[in-house]
């Protein structure tokens, strides 16, 4: 099977599978065991991963577009060169996830714990990151343009060369974050200070 549309994979037991070039549209993977799954050049569109076990799964150049991840298990999961455009993450822990050169544009990740992750260069454009925990993260060169960062926490995070809008500089909790000089000046301006 190389493609599936409207298929029901609920409670499927498919550990340690290798999927290459497969497409899935509007498929339900709720409560499925996909631990150890390896995907390469696959596409998942409008799929549901509620309660799905993705522990140890590795994804390369795979697209998860407008997918729902709720109570999904992400232990030692890796995303390399992937896109999660418009996907939503609810009640998930992602502390042991590896994300490299991945596009998280328009994702909904409100209140997600991303502490201590290396997210360098990740694209978070227009993402909902309200109350996310980025403490201790490497966020150098990340793109947060248009992202909602109200009450997101950045203590001990490295934000040098990251793109942050004025709204983010006001709404996020940047206390203890490491920033570059240009960001410090932008922060001061966003808070109404005049720097001579």
C-alpha positions as YAML, in Angstrom:
chain: A
units: angstrom
residues:
- id: 1
  name: UNK
  ca: [0.00, 0.00, 0.00]
- id: 2
  name: UNK
  ca: [1.50, 3.35, -1.05]
- id: 3
  name: UNK
  ca: [-1.52, 5.57, -0.36]
- id: 4
  name: UNK
  ca: [-4.54, 5.54, 1.92]
- id: 5
  name: UNK
  ca: [-7.55, 7.85, 2.11]
- id: 6
  name: UNK
  ca: [-10.09, 7.84, 4.96]
- id: 7
  name: UNK
  ca: [-8.57, 4.63, 6.36]
- id: 8
  name: UNK
  ca: [-9.03, 3.57, 9.99]
- id: 9
  name: UNK
  ca: [-5.78, 2.54, 11.66]
- id: 10
  name: UNK
  ca: [-7.14, 2.88, 15.22]
- id: 11
  name: UNK
  ca: [-5.44, 0.50, 17.67]
- id: 12
  name: UNK
  ca: [-3.19, -0.86, 14.89]
- id: 13
  name: UNK
  ca: [0.00, -2.52, 16.09]
- id: 14
  name: UNK
  ca: [2.71, -1.53, 13.58]
- id: 15
  name: UNK
  ca: [5.99, -1.16, 15.48]
- id: 16
  name: UNK
  ca: [9.35, -0.75, 13.73]
- id: 17
  name: UNK
  ca: [7.85, -0.21, 10.27]
- id: 18
  name: UNK
  ca: [9.73, 1.53, 7.44]
- id: 19
  name: UNK
  ca: [7.54, 3.65, 5.17]
- id: 20
  name: UNK
  ca: [8.99, 5.35, 2.09]
- id: 21
  name: UNK
  ca: [7.01, 7.59, -0.28]
- id: 22
  name: UNK
  ca: [3.63, 6.73, 1.22]
- id: 23
  name: UNK
  ca: [0.70, 9.15, 1.43]
- id: 24
  name: UNK
  ca: [-2.11, 9.19, 3.98]
- id: 25
  name: UNK
  ca: [-5.11, 11.52, 3.83]
- id: 26
  name: UNK
  ca: [-7.76, 11.86, 6.56]
- id: 27
  name: UNK
  ca: [-6.57, 8.64, 8.22]
- id: 28
  name: UNK
  ca: [-7.12, 7.90, 11.90]
- id: 29
  name: UNK
  ca: [-4.12, 6.51, 13.80]
- id: 30
  name: UNK
  ca: [-5.71, 6.94, 17.25]
- id: 31
  name: UNK
  ca: [-4.20, 4.68, 19.93]
- id: 32
  name: UNK
  ca: [-2.03, 2.94, 17.32]
- id: 33
  name: UNK
  ca: [1.40, 1.54, 18.19]
- id: 34
  name: UNK
  ca: [3.78, 3.18, 15.71]
- id: 35
  name: UNK
  ca: [6.80, 3.00, 17.99]
- id: 36
  name: UNK
  ca: [10.07, 2.79, 16.10]
- id: 37
  name: UNK
  ca: [8.38, 3.89, 12.85]
- id: 38
  name: UNK
  ca: [10.73, 5.27, 10.19]
- id: 39
  name: UNK
  ca: [9.26, 7.47, 7.45]
- id: 40
  name: UNK
  ca: [11.03, 9.00, 4.47]
- id: 41
  name: UNK
  ca: [9.36, 11.27, 1.88]
- id: 42
  name: UNK
  ca: [5.91, 10.43, 3.21]
- id: 43
  name: UNK
  ca: [2.90, 12.75, 3.47]
- id: 44
  name: UNK
  ca: [0.17, 12.76, 6.12]
- id: 45
  name: UNK
  ca: [-2.66, 15.23, 5.51]
- id: 46
  name: UNK
  ca: [-5.50, 15.85, 8.00]
- id: 47
  name: UNK
  ca: [-4.59, 12.70, 9.92]
- id: 48
  name: UNK
  ca: [-5.36, 12.07, 13.60]
- id: 49
  name: UNK
  ca: [-2.72, 10.79, 16.05]
- id: 50
  name: UNK
  ca: [-4.71, 10.85, 19.31]
- id: 51
  name: UNK
  ca: [-3.04, 8.66, 21.92]
- id: 52
  name: UNK
  ca: [-0.68, 7.29, 19.26]
- id: 53
  name: UNK
  ca: [2.66, 5.81, 20.38]
- id: 54
  name: UNK
  ca: [5.39, 7.42, 18.26]
- id: 55
  name: UNK
  ca: [8.12, 6.58, 20.75]
- id: 56
  name: UNK
  ca: [11.48, 6.23, 19.00]
- id: 57
  name: UNK
  ca: [10.04, 7.09, 15.58]
- id: 58
  name: UNK
  ca: [12.24, 8.90, 13.04]
- id: 59
  name: UNK
  ca: [10.90, 11.04, 10.21]
- id: 60
  name: UNK
  ca: [12.95, 12.30, 7.24]
- id: 61
  name: UNK
  ca: [11.60, 14.79, 4.65]
- id: 62
  name: UNK
  ca: [8.08, 13.82, 5.70]
- id: 63
  name: UNK
  ca: [5.07, 16.16, 5.72]
- id: 64
  name: UNK
  ca: [2.47, 16.19, 8.49]
- id: 65
  name: UNK
  ca: [0.02, 18.82, 7.18]
- id: 66
  name: UNK
  ca: [-2.94, 19.88, 9.36]
- id: 67
  name: UNK
  ca: [-2.60, 16.76, 11.52]
- id: 68
  name: UNK
  ca: [-3.82, 16.46, 15.12]
- id: 69
  name: UNK
  ca: [-1.47, 15.17, 17.82]
- id: 70
  name: UNK
  ca: [-3.32, 14.81, 21.12]
- id: 71
  name: UNK
  ca: [-1.83, 12.91, 24.05]
- id: 72
  name: UNK
  ca: [0.63, 11.50, 21.48]
- id: 73
  name: UNK
  ca: [3.72, 9.78, 22.90]
- id: 74
  name: UNK
  ca: [6.91, 11.45, 21.60]
- id: 75
  name: UNK
  ca: [9.84, 9.71, 23.27]
- id: 76
  name: UNK
  ca: [13.15, 10.09, 21.42]
- id: 77
  name: UNK
  ca: [11.21, 11.03, 18.28]
- id: 78
  name: UNK
  ca: [13.11, 12.80, 15.48]
- id: 79
  name: UNK
  ca: [11.94, 15.14, 12.71]
- id: 80
  name: UNK
  ca: [14.62, 15.93, 10.11]
- id: 81
  name: UNK
  ca: [13.79, 18.13, 7.12]
- id: 82
  name: UNK
  ca: [10.08, 17.74, 7.79]
- id: 83
  name: UNK
  ca: [7.08, 20.06, 7.71]
- id: 84
  name: UNK
  ca: [4.30, 20.08, 10.28]
- id: 85
  name: UNK
  ca: [2.45, 22.95, 8.63]
- id: 86
  name: UNK
  ca: [-0.83, 23.76, 10.41]
- id: 87
  name: UNK
  ca: [-0.72, 20.76, 12.72]
- id: 88
  name: UNK
  ca: [-1.95, 20.99, 16.32]
- id: 89
  name: UNK
  ca: [-0.38, 19.56, 19.46]
- id: 90
  name: UNK
  ca: [-2.58, 19.15, 22.54]
- id: 91
  name: UNK
  ca: [-1.55, 17.73, 25.90]
- id: 92
  name: UNK
  ca: [1.78, 16.35, 24.63]
- id: 93
  name: UNK
  ca: [5.30, 16.26, 26.09]
- id: 94
  name: UNK
  ca: [8.08, 16.85, 23.60]
- id: 95
  name: UNK
  ca: [11.09, 17.08, 25.87]
- id: 96
  name: UNK
  ca: [13.05, 14.29, 24.20]
- id: 97
  name: UNK
  ca: [12.21, 15.22, 20.59]
- id: 98
  name: UNK
  ca: [14.89, 16.12, 18.03]
- id: 99
  name: UNK
  ca: [13.79, 18.69, 15.47]
- id: 100
  name: UNK
  ca: [16.24, 19.59, 12.68]
- id: 101
  name: UNK
  ca: [15.60, 21.85, 9.67]
- id: 102
  name: UNK
  ca: [11.85, 21.48, 10.16]
- id: 103
  name: UNK
  ca: [9.00, 23.86, 9.33]
- id: 104
  name: UNK
  ca: [6.50, 24.45, 12.15]
- id: 105
  name: UNK
  ca: [4.66, 27.27, 10.37]
- id: 106
  name: UNK
  ca: [1.08, 27.77, 11.60]
- id: 107
  name: UNK
  ca: [1.30, 24.99, 14.20]
- id: 108
  name: UNK
  ca: [-0.83, 25.12, 17.33]
- id: 109
  name: UNK
  ca: [1.45, 24.28, 20.26]
- id: 110
  name: UNK
  ca: [-0.08, 26.26, 23.11]
- id: 111
  name: UNK
  ca: [1.27, 25.20, 26.54]
- id: 112
  name: UNK
  ca: [3.61, 22.55, 25.05]
- id: 113
  name: UNK
  ca: [6.78, 21.81, 27.03]
- id: 114
  name: UNK
  ca: [9.81, 22.11, 24.72]
- id: 115
  name: UNK
  ca: [12.37, 22.64, 27.46]
- id: 116
  name: UNK
  ca: [16.09, 22.14, 26.75]
- id: 117
  name: UNK
  ca: [15.61, 21.19, 23.08]
- id: 118
  name: UNK
  ca: [17.96, 22.18, 20.29]
- id: 119
  name: UNK
  ca: [15.55, 23.91, 17.89]
- id: 120
  name: UNK
  ca: [18.15, 25.99, 16.07]
- id: 121
  name: UNK
  ca: [16.90, 27.30, 12.72]
- id: 122
  name: UNK
  ca: [13.33, 26.04, 13.16]
- id: 123
  name: UNK
  ca: [10.56, 28.01, 11.44]
- id: 124
  name: UNK
  ca: [7.70, 28.94, 13.79]
- id: 125
  name: UNK
  ca: [6.08, 31.52, 11.49]
- id: 126
  name: UNK
  ca: [2.49, 32.46, 12.49]
- id: 127
  name: UNK
  ca: [2.48, 29.62, 15.06]
- id: 128
  name: UNK
  ca: [0.39, 29.66, 18.23]
- id: 129
  name: UNK
  ca: [3.03, 29.22, 20.94]
- id: 130
  name: UNK
  ca: [1.03, 30.76, 23.79]
- id: 131
  name: UNK
  ca: [2.42, 29.67, 27.18]
- id: 132
  name: UNK
  ca: [5.00, 27.35, 25.58]
- id: 133
  name: UNK
  ca: [8.01, 26.47, 27.70]
- id: 134
  name: UNK
  ca: [11.22, 27.21, 25.77]
- id: 135
  name: UNK
  ca: [13.45, 27.42, 28.83]
- id: 136
  name: UNK
  ca: [17.00, 26.30, 28.10]
- id: 137
  name: UNK
  ca: [16.36, 25.85, 24.35]
- id: 138
  name: UNK
  ca: [18.81, 26.65, 21.58]
- id: 139
  name: UNK
  ca: [16.67, 28.95, 19.43]
- id: 140
  name: UNK
  ca: [19.41, 30.62, 17.43]
- id: 141
  name: UNK
  ca: [18.32, 31.61, 13.92]
- id: 142
  name: UNK
  ca: [14.70, 30.58, 14.56]
- id: 143
  name: UNK
  ca: [11.96, 32.46, 12.72]
- id: 144
  name: UNK
  ca: [9.12, 33.53, 15.04]
- id: 145
  name: UNK
  ca: [7.64, 36.07, 12.59]
- id: 146
  name: UNK
  ca: [3.96, 36.54, 13.38]
- id: 147
  name: UNK
  ca: [4.02, 33.88, 16.10]
- id: 148
  name: UNK
  ca: [1.80, 34.30, 19.16]
- id: 149
  name: UNK
  ca: [4.12, 34.08, 22.16]
- id: 150
  name: UNK
  ca: [1.94, 35.40, 24.99]
- id: 151
  name: UNK
  ca: [3.42, 34.22, 28.30]
- id: 152
  name: UNK
  ca: [5.87, 31.88, 26.56]
- id: 153
  name: UNK
  ca: [8.90, 31.33, 28.80]
- id: 154
  name: UNK
  ca: [12.46, 31.76, 27.52]
- id: 155
  name: UNK
  ca: [14.66, 31.71, 30.64]
- id: 156
  name: UNK
  ca: [18.18, 30.43, 29.79]
- id: 157
  name: UNK
  ca: [17.17, 30.12, 26.10]
- id: 158
  name: UNK
  ca: [19.59, 31.29, 23.40]
- id: 159
  name: UNK
  ca: [17.70, 33.60, 21.03]
- id: 160
  name: UNK
  ca: [20.66, 35.15, 19.20]
- id: 161
  name: UNK
  ca: [19.92, 35.84, 15.53]
- id: 162
  name: UNK
  ca: [16.30, 34.69, 15.98]
- id: 163
  name: UNK
  ca: [13.59, 36.73, 14.26]
- id: 164
  name: UNK
  ca: [11.12, 38.14, 16.81]
- id: 165
  name: UNK
  ca: [8.32, 40.65, 16.16]
- id: 166
  name: UNK
  ca: [7.68, 43.61, 18.46]
- id: 167
  name: UNK
  ca: [4.54, 41.88, 19.82]
- id: 168
  name: UNK
  ca: [6.61, 38.84, 20.82]
- id: 169
  name: UNK
  ca: [9.14, 41.06, 22.56]
- id: 170
  name: UNK
  ca: [6.32, 42.50, 24.69]
- id: 171
  name: UNK
  ca: [4.14, 39.43, 25.27]
- id: 172
  name: UNK
  ca: [6.74, 36.71, 25.93]
- id: 173
  name: UNK
  ca: [8.62, 36.27, 29.19]
- id: 174
  name: UNK
  ca: [12.20, 36.85, 28.06]
- id: 175
  name: UNK
  ca: [13.72, 37.22, 31.53]
- id: 176
  name: UNK
  ca: [17.04, 35.37, 31.58]
- id: 177
  name: UNK
  ca: [17.16, 34.75, 27.82]
- id: 178
  name: UNK
  ca: [20.38, 35.30, 25.87]
- id: 179
  name: UNK
  ca: [19.92, 37.85, 23.06]
- id: 180
  name: UNK
  ca: [22.13, 39.78, 20.68]
- id: 181
  name: UNK
  ca: [22.59, 43.56, 20.67]
- id: 182
  name: UNK
  ca: [20.03, 44.21, 17.90]
- id: 183
  name: UNK
  ca: [17.40, 42.21, 19.79]
- id: 184
  name: UNK
  ca: [18.17, 44.07, 23.01]
- id: 185
  name: UNK
  ca: [17.62, 47.38, 21.22]
- id: 186
  name: UNK
  ca: [14.38, 46.10, 19.67]
- id: 187
  name: UNK
  ca: [13.25, 44.91, 23.12]
- id: 188
  name: UNK
  ca: [13.95, 48.33, 24.59]
- id: 189
  name: UNK
  ca: [12.05, 50.06, 21.77]
- id: 190
  name: UNK
  ca: [9.09, 47.65, 22.09]
- id: 191
  name: UNK
  ca: [8.87, 48.59, 25.78]
- id: 192
  name: UNK
  ca: [8.88, 52.33, 25.02]
- id: 193
  name: UNK
  ca: [12.49, 53.08, 25.94]
- id: 194
  name: UNK
  ca: [14.57, 55.59, 24.01]
- id: 195
  name: UNK
  ca: [18.13, 54.39, 23.41]
- id: 196
  name: UNK
  ca: [20.74, 57.01, 22.50]
...
